Amino acid sequence: MSENMKNKGTGAGSCQHNSSDDQFQETQAIQSRMSKIKNRILVLSGKGGVGKSTVAANLAMSLSLAGKKVGLLDIDIHGPSIPQLLGLKGQAVSGTDGNLKPIKMENGLQVMSIGFFIPNEDDPVIWRGPMKYNMIKQFLMNVDWGELDYIIADSPPGTGDEPLAVAQLMGKVEGAVIVTTPQDIAISDVSKCISFCNRLDIPVTGVVENMSGFICPHCKNNINIFKRDGGKTLACRMKVPFLGEIPIDPQIVEASDSGKPYIYTYSHSDAAKAFAKIVLPILEMEASPKAELKVDEIEKSDNIIRIAIPVAEGKLCLHFGHCENFALLDVNPKSKEIVKQSKLDSPPHQPGLLPQWLHKKGANMIISGGMGSRAQELFAQNDIKVVTGAPSIDPVQVVKDFLNQTLEVGANICDH
């Protein structure tokens, strides 16, 4: 830590104002650091005690185990738990010429936390907003991460100083992972984090429902201690992706208290498998860009385009995965004519199956009401363009409106 930060200590302090030249130099220094990081991810929750830091630590560890260069930045100033979760308590941070070296774990994961600078873990950090802002600024400006594929920022609960500071100082943030537990009181607070992201133009990578049921080790039945599906309901209501559910596992507590990364130590457990599933959409950030609606891209071609429409009860199905069958319509984009129509029964729904299946059927485009980000990425990987937010009307009319550029698309809706 810099001498300036050391002098502030962990007690109350005053705000130091920088000149405009200093601010410009600091901004340039932060931008220089951040330019070496491909993806910047915030882990947020509007409610304390939902296991946000546990999710952040295991998410970072999962990405690192997947061969990615990852940094984990703990900005939970008043309750830094990352050093404990990863077995790094008591580690000393080194640095020269104003540069701080993050603690590097055996698997390559790099970690920085204010917890490394508090000599006595019982000492509180009693700082007002400006002090916290300056600390986060120094971490972003002075920590020498090098080149990273991802940086994961573990924020404290709420939508206050720390998440606002890191979001503004980082510049572009590629995504936010929102952590909740199933009960209504948590959902109510966590929904504010999604609104926070919307106001700051931060894409919501998805919602994680932690403590989602307890699998009895004896009878193997799932006991919903804190209710269930609250996170999934929240994701649908707020029109953001749902990443998955992490069940309660006593081994998570054991791993956390002993400082052993859970997903590494208990890799075959149900909860570890849930973590592995949740990390997939984040790994896909480096994949091909999603397909977008651009009618003019196909209008100049005489080639026939095959459009797939998910259908239920004769109308476009609001969610492609819940349809009864698919209407396939071959169109000439130049003449704006439908030249052939056919119907295919939908195969049994399995994750990731439909994009490959429709690709084999020759589909070039799918028009749907709602579709998650992971599904859109899979369609893009199968060279199928995606249009979402279409209304639930006759599929032929959907295609005619699309060809005439009169199709009114709204939000990416979900019929769950």
Secondary structure as UniProt FT lines:
FT   HELIX           3..8
FT   TURN            9..10
FT   HELIX           20..34
FT   TURN            35..36
FT   STRAND          37..44
FT   TURN            48..49
FT   HELIX           52..65
FT   TURN            66..67
FT   STRAND          70..74
FT   TURN            77..78
FT   HELIX           82..85
FT   TURN            86..87
FT   TURN            89..90
FT   STRAND          94..96
FT   TURN            97..98
FT   STRAND          99..101
FT   STRAND          103..104
FT   TURN            106..107
FT   STRAND          110..113
FT   HELIX           114..117
FT   TURN            121..122
FT   HELIX           129..142
FT   STRAND          148..154
FT   HELIX           161..170
FT   STRAND          175..180
FT   HELIX           184..199
FT   TURN            200..201
FT   STRAND          204..215
FT   TURN            217..219
FT   STRAND          222..223
FT   TURN            225..226
FT   HELIX           230..238
FT   STRAND          242..248
FT   HELIX           250..258
FT   HELIX           262..265
FT   TURN            266..268
FT   HELIX           270..283
FT   HELIX           284..286
FT   HELIX           296..299
FT   STRAND          305..312
FT   TURN            313..314
FT   STRAND          315..316
FT   HELIX           320..322
FT   STRAND          325..332
FT   TURN            333..336
FT   STRAND          337..345
FT   TURN            351..352
FT   HELIX           353..360
FT   TURN            361..362
FT   STRAND          365..367
FT   HELIX           373..381
FT   TURN            382..383
FT   STRAND          385..387
FT   HELIX           395..403
FT   TURN            404..405
//
